[in-house]
Amino acid sequence: MKSFNPANRSFQFAIVMIGTAAVVPAFTHAATPGQALVSSPYYLIDEHTDLSTNVTAGGAWDVEWETDSAIYSSGNAIAYFGPNTGVTRPTAAGWSFTGAGSGQKIYFSSASKLQRTPYLGLGAEATAFGTVQEHLNSDPRLGFEAAFIYVGVVGVYGDSSALPDTQRAAAPGSYSSFTGISTGNRTLPVTTPAPGADSQWVTNAIGNSVDAGDFAVTYEGGHDHYYQAFTNPGFYELDVQARTVLTGGAPSVSDVKTFYYYVNDKPAALREKGYLQDRGTATLGETLPLANVDMGRVDFDNTDAAPLKVLLSVISTTPSDLSTLRTYLTANGQTIDDTLLPGDGSFDIALRFDTTAGLSSFEWDFYGGAYQFEGTTRNWKLDAIQIAAVPEPTLLGLAAIAGVGLLRRTLRA
């Protein structure tokens, strides 16, 4: 199978063929989201995933997420950028195409497979050879003939779910995509030269401030990877449209599809809001099995309980991982109180929450945190969780506490 790397000029010219003159159709904006996000979407964390743009000879398009094992419509999945994807933007002036200033953060995906890092590409591998017309594209980033399929970003917005259909929320930051660098890991030294203009594909895109040049390319039967970057944490809606020229010269444009991205820079076990998978509803004191998961949310009824304890049964690769997790939770503002653990060893960590007014869910997100703590990779997963009221002290316990206080006063005297 042919593979087309837009950063590899020598290979590009190796696939040049004589084509027929063709007119590539223009991209169009959409006033409404292409597809609403479902209530419990699948999270694309680090598995190989393509934004797939396949077209038939009759001009029927499928524009969707495609992993190595499943296909998700644009509203059924979220690309998740965890805290570990955030790096300081290199100081070279050429990096301004991302929309971030020197010294500010960008959150970017990888163009190679890395644990807990988005590994996103473009693909048209199900498009049969001979479907797309070979045509010349004089764009300086291309400048040759091939069976191109163009994937345009035609709008970048924020969470518009609470707005009327004809309104779109402002994006929390800018979006860009590029090639032309090689990281090999999650570091991006501040001295890294910026990719050249021929490797910048979508630049500083926000709202409707996108233009005809804000596109990436793949081609029939092809599969390619690009770095993708955001300038701020938050929830993004990217309107995407594919276009090409079919064999015979007929232009073809897909409907606009909305793809969802969540950029999270706060790796805390409990957060005020998160776009996390719903793991279930529990009554207080009930143990809820979680089947070995890294992130999620458990809802519970909090009409009577204050304070609360959250008991965690953790699966980790080594005992040292569990110790590191305890330190990580403490560093992120959690209160660990092991006196609340049952004595049977069924749970590993007990968190205490003394102020629980309005608290009705527990959220955890161990993605990203694995890279935030001492730069080491951890494998933290929850196997079970229990949320319960902290028991009131008994009269005997209160007497014992009072006795200790009296003893301390006597010793001080």
C-alpha positions as CSV (number, residue, x, y, z in Angstrom):
1,M,0.0,0.0,0.0
2,K,1.3,3.5,-0.8
3,S,2.0,5.8,2.0
4,F,2.1,9.6,1.6
5,N,4.1,11.7,4.1
6,P,3.5,15.4,3.5
7,A,6.9,16.2,5.1
8,N,8.8,13.9,2.7
9,R,9.3,15.8,-0.5
10,S,11.5,13.3,-2.2
11,F,8.8,10.6,-1.9
12,Q,6.1,13.1,-3.0
13,F,7.8,13.6,-6.3
14,A,8.2,9.9,-6.7
15,I,4.4,9.5,-7.0
16,V,3.8,12.3,-9.4
17,M,1.6,11.2,-12.3
18,I,0.3,12.9,-15.4
19,G,-3.2,14.2,-14.5
20,T,-6.2,15.9,-16.0
21,A,-6.9,19.6,-15.4
22,A,-9.4,19.8,-12.6
23,V,-11.1,22.4,-10.4
24,V,-10.9,21.7,-6.7
25,P,-14.1,22.8,-4.9
26,A,-13.9,25.4,-2.1
27,F,-14.5,24.7,1.5
28,T,-17.7,26.1,3.2
29,H,-18.5,27.2,6.7
30,A,-21.4,25.7,8.8
31,A,-23.6,27.7,11.1
32,T,-24.5,24.7,13.2
33,P,-22.5,21.7,14.5
34,G,-22.2,18.9,12.1
35,Q,-23.2,16.3,14.7
36,A,-24.0,16.8,18.4
37,L,-21.9,15.0,21.0
38,V,-23.5,12.0,22.6
39,S,-23.9,11.9,26.4
40,S,-21.3,9.1,27.0
41,P,-18.7,9.4,24.2
42,Y,-15.7,7.1,23.8
43,Y,-12.4,8.7,24.8
44,L,-9.6,8.5,22.3
45,I,-6.5,8.6,24.6
46,D,-3.5,7.0,23.0
47,E,-4.7,4.5,20.5
48,H,-3.9,4.9,16.8
49,T,-6.8,6.9,15.4
50,D,-7.4,8.4,12.0
51,L,-9.9,11.1,11.0
52,S,-11.0,9.0,8.1
53,T,-12.2,10.7,4.9
54,N,-13.4,8.1,2.4
55,V,-15.3,8.8,-0.8
56,T,-17.0,6.6,-3.4
57,A,-17.0,7.0,-7.2
58,G,-20.5,8.4,-6.8
59,G,-19.4,11.1,-4.4
60,A,-20.7,9.5,-1.1
61,W,-18.5,10.5,1.8
62,D,-17.8,8.9,5.2
63,V,-16.0,11.3,7.5
64,E,-15.5,9.8,10.9
65,W,-13.0,8.6,13.6
66,E,-11.4,5.2,12.8
67,T,-9.2,3.3,15.2
68,D,-7.4,0.0,14.5
69,S,-10.4,-1.8,15.9
70,A,-13.5,0.4,15.6
71,I,-15.2,3.3,13.8
72,Y,-16.9,6.2,15.6
73,S,-19.0,8.9,14.1
74,S,-17.8,12.4,14.8
75,G,-20.2,12.9,17.7
76,N,-19.5,9.5,19.4
77,A,-15.9,10.1,20.5
78,I,-13.6,12.8,22.0
79,A,-9.9,13.2,21.3
80,Y,-8.4,13.7,24.8
81,F,-5.3,15.8,25.4
82,G,-4.2,15.2,28.9
83,P,-1.9,17.4,31.1
84,N,1.2,15.5,29.7
85,T,0.6,17.0,26.3
86,G,1.3,20.5,27.5
87,V,4.7,21.9,26.7
88,T,6.2,25.4,26.6
89,R,6.2,26.8,23.1
90,P,9.7,27.1,21.7
91,T,11.1,30.6,21.6
92,A,11.8,30.8,17.8
93,A,9.5,33.5,16.3
94,G,8.4,31.0,13.6
95,W,6.2,29.2,16.2
96,S,3.7,32.0,16.3
97,F,1.7,30.2,13.6
98,T,0.3,28.1,16.5
99,G,-1.3,31.2,18.0
100,A,0.7,30.9,21.2
101,G,3.2,33.5,22.3
102,S,6.8,32.7,23.3
103,G,6.9,31.1,26.7
104,Q,3.2,30.1,26.6
105,K,2.0,26.6,26.6
106,I,0.8,24.5,23.6
107,Y,-0.9,21.1,24.0
108,F,0.0,18.9,21.1
109,S,-0.5,15.4,19.9
110,S,2.3,13.1,18.7
111,A,3.0,11.9,15.2
112,S,4.3,8.6,16.6
113,K,2.9,6.1,19.1
114,L,3.4,7.2,22.7
115,Q,1.6,6.1,25.9
116,R,-1.3,8.3,27.0
117,T,-0.7,10.8,24.2
118,P,-3.1,11.3,21.3
119,Y,-1.9,9.6,18.2
120,L,-4.0,11.1,15.5
121,G,-3.8,10.9,11.7
122,L,-5.7,11.3,8.5
123,G,-6.7,8.4,6.3
124,A,-8.6,7.4,3.2
125,E,-7.6,3.8,3.1
126,A,-11.1,2.6,2.2
127,T,-11.2,4.8,-0.9
128,A,-10.6,2.6,-3.9
129,F,-7.8,3.4,-6.2
130,G,-9.0,5.1,-9.3
131,T,-11.8,7.0,-7.5
132,V,-10.0,10.3,-7.2
133,Q,-8.6,12.2,-10.2
134,E,-4.9,12.9,-10.3
135,H,-4.6,16.7,-10.4
136,L,-2.0,19.4,-9.9
137,N,-2.0,21.5,-6.8
138,S,0.2,24.5,-7.0
139,D,0.0,25.3,-3.3
140,P,3.7,25.8,-2.2
141,R,3.3,23.0,0.3
142,L,2.5,20.6,-2.6
143,G,3.3,21.7,-6.1
144,F,2.8,18.4,-7.9
145,E,0.1,16.1,-9.1
146,A,-1.5,13.3,-7.1
147,A,-5.0,11.9,-6.2
148,F,-5.3,14.4,-3.3
149,I,-8.1,14.4,-0.7
150,Y,-8.1,17.7,1.2
151,V,-9.3,17.8,4.9
152,G,-10.2,21.4,5.8
153,V,-10.8,22.9,9.2
154,V,-13.6,25.3,8.5
155,G,-14.4,26.4,12.0
156,V,-13.0,26.1,15.6
157,Y,-15.4,26.7,18.5
158,G,-16.0,26.0,22.1
159,D,-18.7,24.0,23.9
160,S,-21.8,25.0,22.1
161,S,-24.1,22.3,23.6
162,A,-26.1,24.8,25.7
163,L,-26.6,27.3,22.9
164,P,-29.3,27.5,20.2
165,D,-28.5,25.6,17.0
166,T,-27.6,28.7,15.1
167,Q,-25.0,29.9,17.7
168,R,-21.5,28.7,18.4
169,A,-19.4,29.3,21.5
170,A,-16.1,31.0,21.3
171,A,-13.2,28.5,21.3
172,P,-10.9,28.6,24.4
173,G,-7.9,28.9,22.2
174,S,-6.4,28.4,18.7
175,Y,-5.8,25.2,16.8
176,S,-3.0,24.3,14.4
177,S,-1.6,21.3,12.6
178,F,1.9,20.9,11.2
179,T,4.7,18.5,10.2
180,G,8.4,19.2,9.8
181,I,9.7,18.4,13.3
182,S,10.7,15.2,15.0
183,T,10.2,14.9,18.8
184,G,10.5,11.1,19.4
185,N,9.1,11.7,22.9
186,R,7.1,14.3,24.8
187,T,9.8,16.9,25.0
188,L,9.9,20.0,22.8
189,P,13.0,22.0,23.7
190,V,12.6,25.7,23.7
191,T,15.4,25.9,21.1
192,T,13.5,23.7,18.6
193,P,13.3,25.5,15.2
194,A,9.9,26.1,13.9
195,P,8.7,24.0,11.0
196,G,9.0,25.8,7.7
197,A,6.0,27.4,5.9
198,D,5.8,24.3,3.7
199,S,5.1,22.2,6.8
200,Q,2.4,24.5,8.4
201,W,-1.0,23.2,7.4
202,V,-3.6,24.8,9.7
203,T,-2.4,28.0,11.4
204,N,-3.8,29.9,14.3
205,A,-7.4,28.7,13.5
206,I,-10.1,30.0,15.8
207,G,-13.8,30.7,15.2
208,N,-14.3,31.5,11.5
209,S,-10.8,32.9,11.1
210,V,-9.8,30.1,8.9
211,D,-9.0,30.4,5.2
212,A,-8.6,28.2,2.1
213,G,-5.1,27.3,3.1
214,D,-6.2,25.7,6.4
215,F,-6.2,22.1,5.3
216,A,-4.2,19.0,5.5
217,V,-3.9,16.4,2.8
218,T,-4.1,12.6,2.3
219,Y,-5.0,10.7,-0.8
220,E,-6.9,7.7,-2.0
221,G,-5.7,4.6,-0.1
222,G,-3.4,6.8,1.9
223,H,-2.7,7.3,5.6
224,D,-0.8,10.2,7.2
225,H,0.1,11.7,10.5
226,Y,0.3,15.4,11.6
227,Y,1.0,17.1,14.8
228,Q,-2.1,18.9,16.2
229,A,-1.9,21.6,18.8
230,F,-4.1,23.8,21.0
231,T,-3.1,26.9,22.8
232,N,-5.4,26.6,25.9
233,P,-7.2,24.0,27.9
234,G,-10.8,23.5,27.4
235,F,-13.4,21.9,25.2
236,Y,-13.1,22.4,21.4
237,E,-15.4,21.7,18.5
238,L,-13.7,21.5,15.1
239,D,-15.8,21.7,12.0
240,V,-14.2,19.6,9.3
241,Q,-15.0,19.2,5.6
242,A,-13.3,17.0,3.0
243,R,-13.1,17.7,-0.7
244,T,-11.5,16.3,-3.8
245,V,-11.9,15.8,-7.5
246,L,-13.4,12.5,-8.7
247,T,-12.1,10.7,-11.7
248,G,-13.6,12.4,-14.8
249,G,-13.2,15.9,-13.2
250,A,-16.3,16.2,-11.1
251,P,-15.7,18.1,-7.8
252,S,-16.9,16.5,-4.6
253,V,-17.3,18.0,-1.1
254,S,-18.5,16.3,2.0
255,D,-20.9,17.6,4.6
256,V,-19.4,19.5,7.5
257,K,-18.8,17.2,10.4
258,T,-18.0,18.4,13.9
259,F,-15.2,16.6,15.8
260,Y,-14.7,17.1,19.5
261,Y,-11.5,17.6,21.5
262,Y,-11.0,18.0,25.2
263,V,-7.7,19.6,26.5
264,N,-7.2,19.1,30.2
265,D,-4.4,20.6,32.2
266,K,-5.6,19.8,35.8
267,P,-4.7,16.2,36.7
268,A,-6.7,16.0,40.0
269,A,-8.7,13.1,41.2
270,L,-11.6,15.4,41.9
271,R,-12.5,18.2,39.6
272,E,-15.4,20.6,39.4
273,K,-16.2,19.6,35.8
274,G,-14.8,17.1,33.4
275,Y,-15.8,15.4,30.2
276,L,-15.2,11.9,31.5
277,Q,-16.9,8.6,30.9
278,D,-19.8,7.9,33.3
279,R,-18.8,4.8,35.2
280,G,-22.1,4.4,37.1
281,T,-24.3,5.4,40.0
282,A,-23.6,4.3,43.6
283,T,-25.5,4.5,46.8
284,L,-23.5,5.5,49.8
285,G,-21.6,2.5,51.3
286,E,-22.0,0.4,48.1
287,T,-18.8,-0.9,46.4
288,L,-18.9,-0.3,42.7
289,P,-16.7,-2.5,40.5
290,L,-15.0,-0.5,37.8
291,A,-13.2,-3.2,35.7
292,N,-9.8,-1.7,35.7
293,V,-10.2,1.8,34.3
294,D,-8.0,5.0,34.3
295,M,-10.6,7.7,34.2
296,G,-14.3,8.3,34.9
297,R,-17.0,9.7,37.0
298,V,-19.2,8.1,39.7
299,D,-22.4,9.8,40.7
300,F,-23.9,9.3,44.2
301,D,-26.7,10.6,46.4
302,N,-25.4,13.0,49.0
303,T,-28.5,14.0,50.9
304,D,-27.3,13.0,54.3
305,A,-23.6,12.5,54.3
306,A,-21.0,15.0,55.5
307,P,-18.1,14.3,55.7
308,L,-17.5,11.6,53.1
309,K,-14.8,9.0,52.5
310,V,-13.9,7.7,49.1
311,L,-12.2,4.2,49.2
312,L,-10.1,3.3,46.1
313,S,-9.0,-0.2,45.1
314,V,-6.0,0.4,42.8
315,I,-4.4,-1.8,40.3
316,S,-0.8,-0.7,39.7
317,T,2.3,-2.3,38.1
318,T,4.4,-2.3,41.3
319,P,4.0,-1.4,45.0
320,S,6.1,1.7,44.3
321,D,3.5,2.8,41.8
322,L,0.9,2.8,44.6
323,S,3.2,4.8,46.8
324,T,3.7,7.3,44.0
325,L,0.0,7.6,43.5
326,R,-0.5,8.5,47.1
327,T,2.1,11.2,46.8
328,Y,0.5,12.4,43.5
329,L,-3.0,12.6,45.0
330,T,-1.6,14.6,48.0
331,A,0.2,16.9,45.7
332,N,-3.1,17.6,43.8
333,G,-4.9,18.6,46.9
334,Q,-6.5,15.4,48.1
335,T,-6.6,14.4,51.8
336,I,-5.5,10.8,52.4
337,D,-6.8,9.4,55.7
338,D,-5.9,5.7,56.0
339,T,-7.7,5.4,59.4
340,L,-10.9,5.2,57.2
341,L,-9.7,2.0,55.5
342,P,-11.5,-1.2,56.3
343,G,-9.2,-3.8,58.0
344,D,-9.7,-6.5,55.4
345,G,-7.4,-5.1,52.8
346,S,-10.1,-4.7,50.2
347,F,-9.1,-1.0,49.5
348,D,-5.7,0.6,49.2
349,I,-6.3,4.3,49.6
350,A,-8.9,6.3,51.6
351,L,-9.7,10.0,50.7
352,R,-11.5,12.2,53.1
353,F,-13.8,15.1,52.1
354,D,-14.9,17.2,55.1
355,T,-16.8,19.9,53.0
356,T,-19.3,18.0,50.9
357,A,-22.1,20.5,50.4
358,G,-23.3,20.0,46.8
359,L,-20.8,17.2,46.2
360,S,-22.6,14.5,44.2
361,S,-19.9,12.9,42.0
362,F,-16.4,11.7,42.2
363,E,-14.2,12.1,39.2
364,W,-10.7,10.8,38.6
365,D,-8.3,11.1,35.7
366,F,-5.0,9.3,35.9
367,Y,-4.1,10.0,32.3
368,G,-1.5,12.7,32.0
369,G,-0.8,12.6,35.7
370,A,1.4,9.6,34.9
371,Y,3.8,12.0,33.1
372,Q,3.3,14.9,35.5
373,F,4.9,13.2,38.5
374,E,8.7,13.1,38.4
375,G,8.6,12.5,34.7
376,T,7.9,8.8,35.1
377,T,5.3,6.6,33.5
378,R,2.8,5.0,35.9
379,N,0.0,2.6,35.3
380,W,-2.7,3.6,37.7
381,K,-6.2,2.0,37.3
382,L,-9.1,1.7,39.6
383,D,-10.7,-1.7,40.1
384,A,-13.4,-0.7,42.6
385,I,-14.6,2.4,44.4
386,Q,-16.8,3.0,47.5
387,I,-18.2,6.3,48.6
388,A,-19.5,6.4,52.1
389,A,-20.2,8.6,55.1
390,V,-17.4,9.0,57.6
391,P,-18.7,7.3,60.8
392,E,-19.5,9.5,63.7
393,P,-17.1,9.0,66.7
394,T,-18.6,6.7,69.4
395,L,-18.9,7.8,73.0
396,L,-16.0,5.5,73.9
397,G,-13.9,7.0,71.1
398,L,-14.8,10.6,72.3
399,A,-13.8,9.6,75.9
400,A,-10.5,8.2,74.6
401,I,-9.8,11.4,72.7
402,A,-10.7,13.5,75.8
403,G,-8.4,11.3,77.9
404,V,-5.5,11.9,75.5
405,G,-6.1,15.6,75.7
406,L,-6.1,15.5,79.5
407,L,-2.8,13.5,79.5
408,R,-1.1,16.0,77.2
409,R,-2.2,18.9,79.4
410,T,-0.8,17.0,82.5
411,L,2.5,16.4,80.8
412,R,2.8,20.0,79.7
413,A,2.1,21.1,83.3
